[in-house]
Amino acid sequence: MRHERAALFGAALVSVAVLATGCGSSSGDEAAAAATPSGVSVVASTNVYGDIAKQIAGDKATITSIITDPAADPHSYEANTRTQLDLSKADVVIENGGGYDDFVDTMLESAGSDATVLNAVQISGKTAEGGEELNEHVWYDFPSMTKLADQLVGALSKADPGNAATFSDNATAFKQKLDAMEQRSATIKSAHGGAGVAITEPVPLYLLEACGLANKTPEEFSEAIEEGTDVPAAVLQQTLDLFTGKQVQLLAYNEQTAGPETEKVLTAAKDHQVDVVPVTETLPAGKDYLTWMSGNLSAIETALS
């Protein structure tokens, strides 16, 4: 998968990062290093987890998100010396896991970090079903993020016991909003359960499944797109036929990994009046996690209505 290529790059970069850190840094890095942040230092692999940390820590932590560009493909992220420095100073690290952001573990090991590491996939308890690959995109699964919130309270409270009550109260409020979105998902399932949908990648599958929707996309298509390999012509045609045959009611389209095959699928959906629900792997500009996911649910509701 593409995240494996990013992990290999991260491993190769570690020796360069350590050398660069040992020999000196840019004036910007020196200024950042000289500043002593207040509260707990939290580093998240993406701004999705950075925002969840902010929801729970509030102003009691300094939060750094490594991958923030809403137009970037996180699978192809190239870690750098800034990443190494941020991770080396962290009290708490939040990573996705499941092969998505392996550069985090590689760099933490190189730095000799003793940070508390929260692995969202491990916390979720999700595993690959027999013969299948794990869908590592667990931030689209509300129960998994509820579990992460609980673990984050523990990690933050360990680092800053004096603010434990604040962390717990913030997490309670966050989880209540997650519960409300779970209820919205259940309402969609009650009204539209079994409706066919198409995807370009498995990114939003946990959310679509919670809404009771059936993914009709050939597995070979979404796997090829995720892995960055060519889609066989016959598989592409099978995917396009989903729209000509009115087998699906919406297309969940990952805007961060567009290519010739996905653009053909997008065109087919538009040509046959199938609603497109854009999805991303990092927070869109101006959104927090809760408003982002609420917007995704609203787009699904609109497409199915």
C-alpha positions in Angstrom: 0.0 0.0 0.0 1.0 3.6 -0.4 1.4 4.1 3.3 4.1 1.4 3.2 6.1 3.5 0.7 5.8 6.4 3.1 7.0 4.3 6.0 10.1 3.1 4.0 10.9 6.8 3.3 10.5 7.6 7.0 12.9 4.8 8.0 15.5 5.9 5.5 15.2 9.5 6.7 15.9 8.8 10.3 19.6 8.7 10.0 19.5 12.0 8.1 17.2 13.5 10.7 19.5 12.5 13.6 22.6 13.8 11.8 20.9 17.1 11.0 19.7 17.5 14.6 23.1 16.7 16.0 25.0 19.1 13.7 22.7 22.1 14.0 19.4 23.4 12.8 17.9 26.3 11.0 17.2 29.6 12.8 13.5 28.7 12.7 14.2 25.4 14.4 16.4 27.0 17.0 13.7 29.5 17.8 11.1 26.8 18.2 13.4 24.7 20.4 14.2 27.7 22.6 10.5 28.3 23.3 9.2 26.3 26.2 5.6 25.3 25.5 3.1 25.4 28.4 1.3 22.3 29.6 1.6 18.9 28.1 3.2 18.5 24.6 1.0 16.4 22.3 2.1 15.4 18.8 -0.4 13.8 16.4 0.4 12.2 13.1 -2.5 14.1 11.4 -4.6 17.1 12.2 -7.6 14.8 12.7 -6.0 13.4 15.9 -4.6 16.8 16.7 -8.1 18.3 16.7 -9.4 15.4 18.9 -6.6 16.1 21.3 -7.5 19.8 21.3 -11.1 19.0 22.1 -10.1 17.1 25.2 -7.0 19.0 26.3 -8.3 22.5 25.6 -5.7 25.1 26.5 -3.9 22.8 28.9 -1.6 21.3 26.1 0.6 22.4 23.2 -0.6 20.3 20.2 1.4 19.8 17.0 -0.1 18.0 14.0 2.4 16.6 11.5 0.2 16.2 8.5 -2.2 19.1 8.0 -2.5 19.9 4.3 -6.1 19.1 3.2 -4.9 18.7 -0.4 -2.0 16.3 0.4 -2.1 12.5 0.3 -1.1 11.3 3.8 0.0 7.9 2.4 2.8 9.7 0.5 3.9 11.9 3.4 7.7 12.5 3.6 8.8 13.0 7.2 11.6 15.5 7.9 13.9 16.9 10.6 11.1 19.1 11.9 9.0 16.0 12.4 11.9 14.3 14.3 12.3 17.3 16.6 8.6 17.6 17.4 8.3 13.9 18.2 11.5 14.0 20.4 9.9 16.6 22.7 6.4 15.0 23.0 4.9 13.8 26.2 2.0 12.2 24.3 1.9 11.0 20.7 -1.2 10.0 18.8 -0.7 7.8 15.7 -3.2 6.1 13.5 -1.3 2.8 13.3 -2.3 -0.1 11.1 0.6 0.7 8.7 -0.8 4.2 8.0 1.9 6.3 9.6 4.8 4.0 10.5 7.2 6.9 10.3 6.1 7.9 13.7 7.3 4.7 15.4 10.5 4.8 13.4 11.3 8.3 14.5 10.3 7.8 18.1 12.6 4.8 18.4 15.5 6.8 16.8 14.9 9.6 19.3 14.8 7.3 22.3 11.4 8.8 23.2 9.6 7.9 26.4 6.4 9.5 25.3 3.0 7.8 25.9 2.0 6.5 22.4 -1.7 6.1 21.6 -2.2 3.9 18.6 -5.8 4.5 17.3 -6.0 1.1 15.4 -4.9 -0.9 18.4 -7.2 1.1 20.7 -10.1 0.5 18.3 -9.6 -3.3 18.6 -10.3 -3.7 14.9 -8.5 -6.5 13.1 -8.5 -7.7 9.5 -11.2 -10.3 8.7 -10.1 -13.6 7.3 -8.3 -13.1 3.9 -9.0 -9.4 4.0 -6.8 -6.3 4.6 -7.4 -4.2 7.6 -9.2 -0.9 6.9 -7.0 1.3 8.9 -9.1 4.5 8.5 -10.6 4.2 12.0 -11.2 7.9 12.5 -14.3 7.4 10.4 -15.6 5.1 13.2 -17.2 6.9 16.1 -17.0 4.1 18.6 -13.3 3.9 18.0 -12.9 7.6 18.6 -14.8 7.2 21.8 -12.3 4.7 23.0 -9.4 6.9 21.9 -10.9 9.8 23.9 -10.9 7.6 27.0 -7.3 6.6 26.5 -6.3 10.2 25.8 -7.8 11.3 29.1 -5.6 8.8 30.9 -2.4 9.8 29.0 -3.0 13.6 29.5 -3.9 13.0 33.2 -0.7 11.0 33.7 1.4 13.9 32.2 -0.6 16.6 34.0 -2.5 15.2 37.1 -3.5 18.7 38.2 -5.8 19.1 35.1 -7.2 15.6 35.1 -10.7 16.8 36.0 -10.7 19.2 33.0 -9.6 16.5 30.6 -12.3 14.2 31.9 -15.0 16.8 31.6 -13.9 17.8 28.1 -13.9 14.1 27.0 -17.4 13.6 28.4 -18.7 16.5 26.3 -16.8 15.2 23.2 -18.2 11.7 23.6 -21.7 13.0 24.0 -21.4 14.6 20.6 -20.0 11.4 19.1 -23.0 9.6 20.6 -25.3 12.0 18.8 -23.6 11.3 15.5 -23.9 7.5 16.2 -27.7 8.1 16.6 -27.8 10.0 13.3 -26.0 7.1 11.6 -28.6 4.7 13.1 -31.4 6.9 11.8 -30.0 6.8 8.3 -29.6 3.0 8.6 -33.3 2.7 9.6 -34.4 4.7 6.6 -32.0 3.6 3.9 -30.3 0.4 5.1 -29.1 -1.8 2.3 -28.9 1.0 -0.2 -25.9 0.6 -2.6 -23.0 3.0 -2.7 -19.7 3.2 -4.5 -16.3 4.4 -3.2 -13.0 5.2 -4.7 -11.0 4.0 -1.6 -12.0 2.3 1.7 -11.4 5.6 3.6 -15.1 6.2 4.6 -16.2 2.6 4.8 -16.7 2.5 8.6 -19.1 5.5 8.4 -21.0 4.1 5.4 -21.4 0.7 7.1 -22.6 2.4 10.3 -25.3 4.0 8.1 -26.3 0.5 6.9 -25.1 1.2 3.3 -23.8 -1.6 1.0 -20.5 -1.0 -0.8 -21.0 -2.3 -4.4 -17.5 -1.3 -5.6 -15.3 -4.1 -6.9 -12.7 -4.7 -4.3 -10.0 -4.9 -6.9 -10.8 -1.3 -7.9 -10.6 0.3 -4.5 -7.5 -1.7 -3.5 -5.7 -0.6 -6.7 -6.6 3.0 -6.1 -5.4 2.8 -2.5 -2.2 1.0 -3.5 -1.5 3.4 -6.4 -1.5 0.6 -9.0 -3.3 0.4 -12.4 -6.9 -0.7 -12.4 -7.5 -3.6 -14.8 -9.7 -2.5 -17.7 -12.4 -5.0 -16.9 -12.6 -3.9 -13.2 -12.8 -0.3 -14.2 -15.7 -1.1 -16.5 -17.5 -3.0 -13.8 -17.1 0.0 -11.5 -18.5 2.4 -14.2 -21.4 0.0 -14.8 -22.5 0.7 -11.2 -23.7 4.1 -12.4 -25.2 3.2 -15.7 -27.1 0.4 -14.0 -28.4 2.6 -11.2 -27.0 0.1 -8.7 -25.7 2.9 -6.3 -27.2 6.0 -4.8 -24.0 7.8 -4.0 -20.3 7.9 -4.7 -17.9 8.6 -1.8 -15.0 10.2 -3.5 -11.6 10.7 -1.9 -10.6 14.1 -3.0 -7.0 13.6 -1.9 -6.1 10.8 -4.2 -7.6 11.7 -7.6 -6.2 10.1 -10.8 -7.4 9.1 -14.3 -9.4 6.1 -13.1 -11.1 7.9 -10.2 -11.9 10.9 -12.5 -13.6 8.5 -14.9 -15.7 7.2 -12.0 -16.5 10.7 -10.9 -17.6 11.7 -14.4 -19.8 8.6 -14.6 -21.5 9.4 -11.3 -22.2 13.0 -12.4 -23.4 11.9 -15.9 -26.0 9.6 -14.4 -27.1 12.0 -11.6 -25.6 10.0 -8.8 -24.7 12.3 -5.9 -21.1 12.6 -5.0 -20.0 12.8 -1.3 -16.5 14.2 -1.1 -14.3 12.6 1.6 -10.8 13.4 2.8 -8.2 11.9 5.1 -7.3 15.1 6.9 -9.4 18.0 8.2 -10.8 20.3 5.6 -9.8 24.0 6.1 -12.0 25.7 8.7 -13.4 22.4 10.2 -12.9 20.6 13.4 -13.4 16.8 13.7 -17.0 17.1 14.9 -18.2 19.6 12.3 -16.4 17.6 9.6 -18.0 14.3 10.5 -21.4 16.0 11.0 -21.0 17.5 7.5 -20.2 14.0 6.1 -23.4 12.7 7.6 -25.4 15.5 6.2 -24.0 14.9 2.7 -24.9 11.2 3.0 -28.5 12.1 4.1 -28.9 14.5 1.2 -27.6 12.0 -1.3 -30.0 9.3 -0.1 -33.1 11.6 0.2 
